[in-house]
Amino acid sequence: MASDSPPAAVPAPELPVSAPSHQPGLLELFVAFAKMSLAGFGGVLYWARRGIVEQHRWMTAEEFNETYALCHFLPGPNIVNLSFVFGSRFRGLAGGIAAFAGLVGPPMVVAMILAALYVRYGEIDALRRILAGVSCAAVGLLLATVLRMMMPLLKKRDLVGLVVLTAVFIAIGVVRLPLQAVLLVAIPLSIAITFVMQRRVTR
């Protein structure tokens, strides 16, 4: 005897929580990274994180940290690597090229103009004082970005990550050990510790 009850609805597959609601196109990638690069006096990292995580919400804070960590250990400038990896994630090779062009193209034009002006007027004392002030602002932006990138570790109470971060900072910034030697020890050690901790959690 057939049942009169309606068939149970099949739930629609849910997107991952980290999946952005909007996939940026090639032009949008170019324009977004062009804005980041033109705003990034003293460094683009702060503006890249602000645009990707907070403004467009194309990545979560954790995803940005993981992607930047990967790009940090690849050859070449970190933020350039990030632009290409990020663009490739959404639009493949064309997306990587679009993001890279937006990041590098406009600042290159500005830098060439400023270089020509500096050659002509670089000996002026007022200009030197201006450049000193810009360098202080750049350091402030870098510190602000570091604090923001630490927030996911603090929220998760990731003691392992904080201990490794502190140890690397002391080894490189205070003791002045070679960067390559510190990374050769810190990277395998942090991966091994994280792997062991995750296995204990899943059991």
C-alpha positions as CSV (number, residue, x, y, z in Angstrom):
1,M,0.0,0.0,0.0
2,A,1.5,3.3,-1.1
3,S,2.0,5.9,1.6
4,D,0.2,9.3,1.3
5,S,3.0,11.1,3.0
6,P,5.1,13.4,0.7
7,P,8.6,12.2,-0.1
8,A,11.4,13.5,2.1
9,A,13.1,16.5,0.5
10,V,16.7,15.9,-0.5
11,P,18.8,18.6,1.1
12,A,20.8,20.7,-1.3
13,P,24.5,20.3,-1.0
14,E,26.0,23.0,1.1
15,L,28.9,25.1,0.0
16,P,32.0,25.1,2.2
17,V,31.9,27.9,4.8
18,S,35.0,29.5,3.4
19,A,33.7,29.6,-0.2
20,P,33.1,33.2,-1.2
21,S,29.6,34.1,-2.5
22,H,31.1,36.0,-5.4
23,Q,33.8,34.7,-7.8
24,P,35.9,37.6,-9.1
25,G,36.4,38.0,-12.8
26,L,39.6,38.9,-14.6
27,L,38.9,42.6,-14.7
28,E,37.8,42.6,-11.1
29,L,41.0,40.9,-10.0
30,F,43.1,43.4,-12.0
31,V,41.3,46.4,-10.5
32,A,41.3,45.0,-7.0
33,F,45.1,44.4,-6.9
34,A,45.8,47.7,-8.7
35,K,44.0,49.5,-5.9
36,M,45.9,47.5,-3.3
37,S,49.2,48.3,-4.9
38,L,48.5,52.0,-5.4
39,A,47.4,52.3,-1.8
40,G,50.3,50.3,-0.5
41,F,52.9,52.9,0.3
42,G,55.6,51.1,2.2
43,G,54.2,47.6,1.5
44,V,51.0,46.0,0.0
45,L,50.5,43.3,2.6
46,Y,48.2,45.4,4.9
47,W,46.0,46.5,2.0
48,A,46.0,43.1,0.4
49,R,44.7,41.5,3.6
50,R,42.2,44.3,4.1
51,G,40.8,44.0,0.5
52,I,40.8,40.2,0.3
53,V,39.6,39.4,3.8
54,E,37.6,42.3,5.1
55,Q,36.4,44.2,2.1
56,H,35.6,41.6,-0.6
57,R,35.6,38.6,1.8
58,W,37.2,36.4,-0.9
59,M,39.1,34.5,1.9
60,T,38.8,34.0,5.6
61,A,41.5,35.2,7.9
62,E,42.8,31.7,8.4
63,E,42.9,31.0,4.6
64,F,44.8,34.3,4.0
65,N,47.4,33.4,6.7
66,E,47.8,29.9,5.2
67,T,48.2,31.2,1.7
68,Y,50.6,34.0,2.7
69,A,52.6,31.4,4.7
70,L,52.9,29.3,1.6
71,C,53.9,32.3,-0.6
72,H,56.4,33.4,2.1
73,F,58.5,30.3,1.5
74,L,58.4,30.4,-2.3
75,P,61.1,32.1,-4.3
76,G,60.4,35.8,-5.1
77,P,58.6,38.6,-3.4
78,N,55.9,37.4,-1.0
79,I,53.1,39.7,-2.1
80,V,53.8,39.0,-5.8
81,N,53.5,35.3,-5.1
82,L,50.3,35.9,-3.2
83,S,48.7,37.8,-6.1
84,F,49.5,35.0,-8.6
85,V,48.4,32.2,-6.3
86,F,45.2,34.1,-5.3
87,G,44.3,34.9,-8.9
88,S,45.0,31.3,-10.0
89,R,42.6,30.0,-7.3
90,F,39.6,31.7,-8.9
91,R,40.4,32.0,-12.7
92,G,43.4,29.7,-13.3
93,L,46.4,30.9,-15.1
94,A,44.6,33.9,-16.6
95,G,43.5,35.0,-13.1
96,G,47.0,34.8,-11.8
97,I,48.3,36.9,-14.6
98,A,45.5,39.5,-14.1
99,A,46.1,39.8,-10.4
100,F,49.9,40.0,-11.0
101,A,49.5,42.7,-13.7
102,G,47.2,44.7,-11.4
103,L,49.7,44.5,-8.6
104,V,52.9,45.3,-10.6
105,G,51.8,47.4,-13.5
106,P,50.4,50.7,-12.0
107,P,53.1,51.0,-9.3
108,M,55.8,50.4,-11.9
109,V,54.6,53.5,-13.8
110,V,54.4,55.6,-10.6
111,A,57.9,54.4,-9.6
112,M,59.4,55.4,-12.9
113,I,57.9,58.9,-12.6
114,L,59.1,59.2,-9.0
115,A,62.5,57.9,-9.8
116,A,62.9,60.6,-12.5
117,L,61.8,63.3,-10.0
118,Y,64.2,61.9,-7.3
119,V,67.1,62.1,-9.7
120,R,66.4,65.7,-10.2
121,Y,65.3,66.8,-6.7
122,G,66.7,64.1,-4.4
123,E,69.1,66.3,-2.6
124,I,66.5,68.6,-1.1
125,D,66.4,68.3,2.7
126,A,62.6,68.7,2.8
127,L,62.2,65.7,0.6
128,R,64.5,63.6,2.8
129,R,62.4,64.4,5.8
130,I,59.3,63.4,3.9
131,L,60.8,60.1,3.0
132,A,61.8,59.5,6.7
133,G,58.2,60.1,7.7
134,V,56.9,57.7,5.0
135,S,59.3,55.0,6.3
136,C,57.8,55.4,9.9
137,A,54.3,55.0,8.5
138,A,55.4,51.9,6.6
139,V,56.7,50.3,9.8
140,G,53.4,51.1,11.5
141,L,51.4,49.5,8.7
142,L,53.6,46.4,9.0
143,L,53.0,46.1,12.7
144,A,49.3,46.5,12.3
145,T,49.2,43.7,9.7
146,V,51.2,41.4,12.0
147,L,48.8,42.0,14.8
148,R,45.8,41.3,12.6
149,M,47.3,38.1,11.2
150,M,47.9,36.9,14.8
151,M,44.2,37.2,15.7
152,P,43.2,33.8,14.3
153,L,45.9,32.2,16.5
154,L,44.8,34.1,19.6
155,K,41.1,33.3,19.0
156,K,41.8,29.6,18.6
157,R,44.3,29.7,21.5
158,D,46.8,28.0,19.2
159,L,49.7,27.8,21.7
160,V,51.8,25.8,19.3
161,G,51.6,28.5,16.6
162,L,52.3,31.3,19.1
163,V,55.3,29.5,20.6
164,V,56.8,28.8,17.1
165,L,56.1,32.5,16.1
166,T,57.8,33.7,19.2
167,A,60.8,31.4,18.9
168,V,61.4,32.4,15.2
169,F,61.1,36.1,16.1
170,I,63.7,35.7,18.9
171,A,66.0,33.6,16.8
172,I,66.0,35.9,13.8
173,G,65.2,39.3,15.3
174,V,67.1,39.1,18.6
175,V,69.8,36.5,18.3
176,R,70.4,37.3,14.6
177,L,70.6,33.7,13.5
178,P,70.6,33.1,9.7
179,L,67.1,33.1,8.2
180,Q,67.7,29.9,6.2
181,A,68.9,27.9,9.1
182,V,66.0,29.0,11.3
183,L,63.4,28.1,8.7
184,L,65.0,24.7,8.0
185,V,64.5,23.9,11.7
186,A,61.2,25.8,12.3
187,I,59.2,24.6,9.3
188,P,59.6,20.8,9.8
189,L,59.2,21.1,13.5
190,S,56.0,23.2,13.3
191,I,54.5,20.8,10.7
192,A,55.3,17.8,12.8
193,I,53.9,19.3,16.0
194,T,50.7,20.4,14.2
195,F,50.3,16.9,12.7
196,V,50.6,15.2,16.1
197,M,48.2,17.7,17.7
198,Q,45.6,17.2,15.0
199,R,45.8,13.4,15.2
200,R,45.2,13.6,19.0
201,V,42.1,15.8,18.4
202,T,40.6,13.4,15.8
203,R,41.0,10.4,18.1
